[in-house]
C-alpha cells in the first residue's frame, strides 16, 4: 500500500515540479544569507518576516512570534490544524562568520552550481527548500485530508530559546516531523543527545608567597580533570548500535584572579554525548560521583538522544522517493552532531527524521557552501513527502 501511494505522490511531483521552483528555493536562501541572522547576537527577525510573508501569500495561516527583540519563530499551517500529519522544521539563526573568507560571507554568491555564504548549508538552504515546497503545495489548491506545519525557529545555535519558547505553550502534535539539517539529502535517523555541566572547585585565597596559608582551587581541579579523563575513557564501553559510543569532554577551564594570589575558585565546562535512555538526572548523578568530594557539578544544558526506528514507515517512504529522484538508494545513517530532534521525538513523542541539503562538513566553517542540486533535490523530496502525508488517512 505504501508503494502505491508513494507512486501517486511521485507522479504528482513529476507533473507539477518546474525548474523555477528549485530556482525560487535558491533565491530564498540567498536572501536569508544576506540578512545575516548571526547568533550571537541573535537577529533572525528579518529572515523570519521575509519567509513568513512568502508562506502567508501562498495561503498558509502564518504567525511570526517575536518572543524577544529581533528573536522570532515562524509558525505556519496548511490544511487541518487539528490533524497535523507532518511538521517541517528548520532554524533561522547561523553562527557568525569568522576568519578570512574567499568571498563575502553574506554575499550569497553562486558559482558553477554552488551557493556560498554563511548559513548556506546550516541551515538556510534547508529552510528555503521547506518554504519553496510549502508554496508549491498550497499553490496547487489541493484539498488536503490532513494538515502540515512549517516551524522555523531561532536560537538553535546557542541555548535553543526558540523551540523552548514554542514548547512552553504546550507539546506539539503530529504524526511525524522532519528537520532539514545538512545531511546531503541522505536519510539520518537521529543523533546522540547532549548534556553539559559546570564543575566548580573551591579553595581559600591567600598571598602566593605563603601558599600554605590557603587552599589552591586549581590544584583541586587537577584531580577533577584526572578523574573525568578516566571516566571519559571508560565510556568507550557504553555504545548503541546506531549512534555509536557515549563520550565526555572538558571544553573550557577558568580559574584564578592574578598570578600572586592562590586561587579560591576554578570552573570547567564538561559536555557528555548521550545515548537513548540516558537522562539528565542519571548523568548528573554519574558526573557528581566521578568528581566526588573535590568539586560541585551543576547542570548547564540537556538534550536527550533521538532515534527513529529503521522500519518506520517514514523511512521507507523517503527511501522510495529519493531512489526515484536520484536514481539510487539513499544511505541511512545518523547525524554526527546534536540537533533539536529530541524536542519533537522525546518531549512531544513525534517520530523525527533528519534530511536536508548541504554537508555537515561545511557547517560552522570558513567559506561555507551548499550544492544547489541538493536544495533542488530536497524540494522534490519534501514535495512528494508532504503530498503523501496530507492525502493519507491518519494512523
C-alpha atoms as one frame of an Amber mdcrd trajectory, in Angstrom:
protein
   0.000   0.000   0.000   2.866   2.382   0.807   4.444   1.880  -2.634   1.176
   2.592  -4.437   0.542   5.812  -2.507   4.149   6.964  -2.815   3.982   6.245
  -6.531   0.979   8.570  -6.796   2.818  11.313  -4.888   5.909  10.907  -7.080
   3.735  11.212 -10.144   2.161  14.360  -8.727   5.600  15.935  -8.172   6.798
  14.921 -11.637   3.716  16.620 -13.104   3.927  19.836 -11.061   7.616  20.426
 -10.325   9.229  23.007 -12.581  12.801  24.240 -12.737  11.748  27.674 -11.497
  10.572  26.148  -8.191  14.076  24.947  -7.406  15.390  28.338  -8.515  12.964
  30.026  -6.121  14.327  27.984  -3.215  17.884  29.033  -4.041  16.797  32.682
  -4.230  15.065  32.408  -0.843  18.265  31.012   0.673  20.353  33.800  -0.883
  18.109  36.498   0.558  18.249  34.959   4.039  22.060  34.762   3.867  22.132
  38.492   3.059  20.043  39.246   6.169  22.938  37.970   8.346  20.878  36.188
  11.028  24.018  35.723  13.148  23.750  34.201  16.608  25.169  35.838  18.631
  23.876  38.474  18.807  20.608  36.933  17.616  18.940  38.671  14.713  16.534
  36.310  12.970  13.674  38.768  12.564  14.340  39.950   9.000  14.681  36.388
   7.696  11.627  35.309   9.684   9.429  38.111   8.356  10.644  37.506   4.800
   9.902  33.768   4.775   6.641  34.202   6.698   5.468  36.632   4.043   6.037
  34.026   1.328   4.115  31.409   3.311   1.233  33.760   4.046   0.923  34.847
   0.420   0.900  31.176  -0.605  -2.132  30.528   1.605  -0.658  29.334   4.887
  -2.066  30.529   8.191   1.087  32.218   9.443   2.392  33.744  12.664   5.687
  35.484  13.405   6.209  35.053  17.139   8.734  37.631  18.379   9.404  36.373
  21.905  12.408  38.705  22.411  13.587  41.733  20.456  14.594  40.506  16.969
  14.243  36.859  18.083  11.421  35.193  16.171   9.823  31.863  15.367   7.668
  31.324  12.283   4.663  29.011  12.708   2.656  28.314   9.548  -0.074  25.725
   8.950  -1.964  24.498   5.909  -4.952  22.175   5.882  -6.427  20.673   9.038
  -4.740  22.325  12.027  -6.282  19.744  14.369  -4.696  16.835  12.497  -1.126
  17.733  11.575   0.407  14.891   9.587   3.887  16.341   9.173   5.990  19.111
  10.724   8.826  20.535   8.635  11.366  22.265  10.841  14.466  24.374  10.383
  16.424  27.005  12.296  16.896  30.548  11.039  19.973  31.507  13.047  23.524
  30.887  11.853  26.876  31.078  13.605  28.800  34.318  12.935  31.305  34.440
  10.084  34.917  34.360  11.266  38.354  34.303   9.658  39.371  35.287   6.133
  36.775  34.176   3.584  37.495  33.867  -0.129  34.105  35.523  -0.772  31.833
  37.847   1.173  30.183  35.531   3.747  26.907  37.425   3.359  27.212  37.901
  -0.397  25.355  34.678  -1.277  27.400  34.208  -4.452  26.625  31.449  -6.948
  29.329  29.736  -8.983  29.062  26.558 -11.049  26.115  25.120  -9.145  27.430
  26.071  -5.698  25.838  28.581  -3.300  28.383  30.222  -0.997  27.746  32.068
   2.249  27.334  31.755   5.998  24.292  29.606   6.630  24.041  28.248   3.073
  24.145  24.671   4.389  23.463  25.175   8.114  20.686  25.651   7.532  19.195
  28.404   5.426  19.263  26.142   2.363  17.034  23.717   4.237  14.661  26.455
   5.429  14.417  27.816   1.881  13.626  24.356   0.487  10.828  23.951   3.040
   9.277  27.317   2.130   9.520  26.670  -1.628   7.780  23.313  -1.140   5.064
  24.853   1.002   4.403  27.437  -1.701   4.208  24.702  -4.362   1.787  22.560
  -2.362  -0.516  25.447  -1.420  -0.370  26.884  -4.930  -1.943  23.758  -6.390
  -5.054  24.310  -4.225  -5.084  20.711  -3.008  -7.903  19.906  -0.606  -5.813
  18.004   1.960  -7.309  15.398   4.249  -4.856  16.458   6.940  -2.586  19.378
   7.801   1.084  20.311   7.658   3.082  22.705   9.819   6.163  24.708   8.892
   8.114  25.636  12.024  11.187  27.838  11.600  12.830  28.599  14.931  15.529
  30.876  16.295  18.478  30.407  18.661  19.223  26.778  17.748  22.929  27.619
  17.634  23.007  28.886  21.221  20.653  27.813  24.024  17.567  26.888  21.949
  15.313  29.667  23.198  13.119  29.443  20.094  11.984  25.839  20.336  11.827
  26.031  24.137   9.569  29.073  23.897   7.385  27.209  21.400   7.056  24.173
  23.642   6.411  26.302  26.731   2.953  26.836  25.234   2.310  23.095  25.097
   3.532  19.981  23.312   3.280  19.861  19.530   1.135  17.156  17.955   1.844
  15.482  14.625   2.309  12.043  13.118   5.912  12.726  12.045   8.484  15.514
  11.877  11.350  16.276   9.523  14.288  18.553  10.337  16.168  19.901   7.309
  19.653  19.786   8.843  22.504  19.310   6.328  22.651  15.578   5.502  23.489
  15.810   1.756  19.887  14.693   1.140  20.605  11.362   2.800  18.361   9.835
   5.479  19.560  10.193   9.059  17.580   8.538  11.828  18.637  10.766  14.699
  21.568  11.854  16.829  23.175  11.420  20.204  21.910  13.658  22.947  23.899
  16.419  24.606  24.242  17.199  28.277  26.656  19.774  29.680  27.776  20.737
  33.162  29.661  23.348  35.121  32.092  21.762  37.584  33.372  24.081  40.303
  36.154  23.613  42.827  36.604  25.973  45.767  39.607  26.760  47.936  40.928
  29.505  50.208  42.709  32.540  48.776  45.933  33.918  50.226  49.161  35.549
  49.091  51.088  33.281  46.736  54.329  33.877  48.669  52.866  31.775  51.505
  50.643  29.224  49.710  50.472  27.009  52.813  48.049  29.539  54.274  45.433
  28.808  51.581  43.886  26.037  49.500  44.513  26.131  45.752  41.282  25.526
  43.835  43.211  24.907  40.599  45.141  22.055  42.232  41.818  20.528  43.286
  40.586  20.919  39.724  43.642  18.993  38.565  42.319  15.951  40.438  38.838
  16.505  38.973  40.273  16.640  35.453  42.181  13.400  36.010  39.008  11.686
  37.223  36.930  12.904  34.269  39.627  11.748  31.854  39.403   8.226  33.285
  35.600   8.395  33.144  35.690   9.512  29.500  37.936   6.602  28.620  35.576
   4.152  30.357  32.689   5.423  28.212  34.174   3.591  25.211  32.234   0.588
  26.505  28.883   2.475  26.521  27.553   2.091  22.974  24.460   1.976  20.793
  24.333   0.004  17.504  23.185   3.071  15.548  24.544   6.075  17.410  27.930
   4.741  18.459  29.560   5.448  21.819  28.823   7.861  24.612  31.549  10.455
  25.162  32.667  13.082  27.658  34.947  16.058  27.045  36.173  19.054  29.046
  35.849  22.127  26.845  36.787  25.167  28.956  38.644  26.000  32.163  38.761
  29.262  34.136  40.460  29.937  37.445  42.354  32.495  39.460  42.323  36.278
  39.503  46.065  37.111  39.407  49.445  35.422  39.439  50.430  36.284  43.002
  47.191  35.072  44.621  46.308  31.489  45.493  43.010  30.932  43.602  39.912
  30.207  45.663  37.774  29.122  42.689  38.135  27.196  39.445  35.473  26.255
  36.893  35.349  23.885  33.946  32.619  23.084  31.420  32.101  19.425  30.549
  29.967  18.023  27.756  28.544  14.500  27.644  27.085  12.917  24.484  24.093
  10.769  25.410  22.585   7.540  24.112  18.870   6.615  24.189  17.589   6.155
  27.726  20.208   8.371  29.377  18.526  11.176  31.311  19.842  14.425  32.734
  19.291  13.142  36.279  21.180   9.907  35.624  24.183  11.569  34.001  24.270
  14.398  36.574  24.458  11.844  39.373  27.100   9.903  37.470  29.219  13.025
  36.960  28.985  14.039  40.621  30.120  10.548  41.652  33.122  10.909  39.349
  34.032  14.352  40.713  33.418  13.204  44.291  34.358  15.461  47.197  36.662
  17.538  45.012  34.020  19.675  43.358  30.386  20.522  42.724  28.546  19.661
  39.488  25.797  21.926  38.135  23.692  21.149  35.045  24.177  23.567  32.136
  22.021  22.128  29.321  20.257  18.936  28.287  19.030  17.342  25.078  18.201
  13.622  25.112  19.140  11.365  22.220  16.735  10.976  19.294  16.452   7.860
  17.137  13.782   6.754  14.661  13.252   3.032  14.038  14.796   1.674  10.837
  11.480   0.112   9.865   9.387   3.258  10.421   7.042   3.962   7.532   8.563
   7.432   7.006  11.989   5.886   6.379  10.507   3.584   3.741   8.703   6.498
   2.114  11.847   8.658   1.969  13.912   5.789   0.569  11.398   5.268  -2.201
  11.212   8.975  -3.050  14.978   9.536  -3.029  15.576   6.470  -5.191  13.155
   7.945  -7.724  14.777  11.402  -7.581  18.438  10.401  -7.580  18.363   7.036
  -9.323  19.955   5.170  -6.421  19.060   4.048  -2.943  19.966   6.618  -0.269
  22.242   5.928   2.664  20.537   5.504   6.027  22.722   6.617   8.939  22.741
   9.042  11.886  23.670  12.698  12.342  27.100  13.308  13.868  26.218  16.495
  15.751  23.420  17.356  18.152  20.121  18.767  16.856  16.724  19.752  18.221
  15.256  16.409  17.087  14.622  15.231  20.644  12.423  18.273  21.274   9.998
  16.601  18.890  10.748  12.886  19.347  11.196  12.750  23.136   9.313  15.730
  24.551   6.418  15.605  22.052   6.515  11.878  21.153   6.709  12.659  17.414
   8.936  10.317  15.353  11.541  12.595  13.778  13.857  12.235  10.794  16.768
  14.394   9.601  17.099  15.174   5.873  18.350  18.368   4.284  20.650  19.981
   1.711  24.336  20.581   2.248  27.042  18.744   4.146  27.723  18.916   7.869
  31.406  19.126   6.896  30.701  22.722   5.797  28.819  23.796   8.912  30.436
  26.490  11.079  33.481  26.691   8.783  35.015  29.448   6.688  33.887  29.520
   3.047  30.719  27.559   3.828  28.807  26.381   0.775  25.872  24.224  -0.329
  25.373  22.396  -3.615  22.383  23.893  -5.392  21.366  20.443  -6.636  20.968
  19.355  -3.004  18.464  22.155  -2.462  16.563  21.237  -5.626  16.503  17.532
  -4.729  15.197  18.358  -1.252  12.420  20.490  -2.745  11.289  17.471  -4.775
  11.673  15.119  -1.800   9.728  17.358   0.590   7.027  17.916  -2.049   6.391
  14.207  -2.515   6.522  13.572   1.210   4.030  16.329   2.032   1.702  15.238
  -0.770   1.820  11.697   0.562   1.182  12.617   4.200  -1.633  15.116   3.736
  -3.542  12.755   1.465  -3.353   9.596   3.553  -5.546   8.559   6.424  -4.303
   9.162   9.954  -2.704   6.146  11.619
